[in-house]
Amino acid sequence: MADRRAGPRTMMQHAGKVLCGAFAWDCVIRDMSESGLRIQLLSGACPPGAVQLVDLVSGFAHDARVIWQKDREFGLRIVRSHDLRGLAPASLQTAKRMWIASQGRLSAS
């Protein structure tokens, strides 16, 4: 089977949060390329088409669209990325708070 990916993927095991409105789901980011991500949700939730993914390790948030699903794995196409490590606009404050809160837990692990 031919690989249809547009670019190379980097394998990873980053903790993440999928945000949509008032909902947040824990996930593991399995791999990433310039244009997309593969995540595994830790619950049986099924997010809607548009989400925000917070990479709790790198400090980036990605506005993304769900493009495929298989069981609890999802493929996301990145629409826009945001660096949470500096000043962030009001629309990213929830993502930034989650990233900051995770820093104490990640360093204690």
Residue pairs with C-beta under 8 A, 6 or more apart in sequence:
5 33
6 33
6 34
6 35
7 33
7 34
7 35
8 33
9 31
9 32
9 33
9 38
10 31
10 32
10 33
11 30
11 31
12 29
12 30
12 31
12 32
12 57
13 28
13 29
13 30
14 28
14 29
14 55
14 56
14 57
14 58
15 26
15 27
15 28
15 29
15 56
15 57
15 102
15 106
16 26
16 27
16 28
16 29
16 39
16 53
16 54
16 55
16 56
17 24
17 25
17 26
17 27
17 53
17 54
17 56
17 95
17 98
18 24
18 25
18 27
18 39
18 41
18 45
18 47
18 51
18 52
18 53
18 54
19 51
19 52
19 53
19 54
19 94
19 95
19 98
20 47
20 48
20 50
20 51
20 52
23 45
23 47
24 98
25 41
25 42
25 43
25 45
25 47
26 41
26 42
26 43
27 39
27 40
27 41
27 42
27 53
28 39
28 40
28 42
29 37
29 38
29 39
29 53
29 55
30 37
30 38
30 39
30 40
30 73
31 37
31 38
32 38
34 78
35 77
35 78
36 64
36 67
36 75
36 76
36 77
36 78
37 53
37 62
37 64
37 75
37 76
37 78
38 73
38 74
38 75
38 76
39 53
39 73
39 74
39 76
40 72
40 73
40 74
41 47
41 72
41 73
41 74
42 72
43 72
44 72
46 69
47 66
47 74
48 66
49 65
49 66
50 63
50 64
50 65
50 66
51 64
51 65
51 66
51 76
52 61
52 62
52 63
52 64
52 95
53 61
53 62
53 64
53 76
54 60
54 61
54 84
54 95
54 98
54 99
55 61
55 62
56 98
56 99
56 102
56 106
57 106
59 83
59 84
59 85
59 99
60 81
60 82
60 83
60 84
61 81
61 82
61 84
61 92
61 95
61 96
61 99
62 76
62 78
62 79
62 80
62 81
62 82
63 78
63 79
63 80
63 81
63 82
64 76
64 77
64 78
64 79
65 76
65 77
65 79
66 74
66 75
66 76
67 75
67 76
67 77
68 74
68 75
69 75
82 88
82 92
82 95
84 92
84 95
84 96
84 99
88 95
88 96
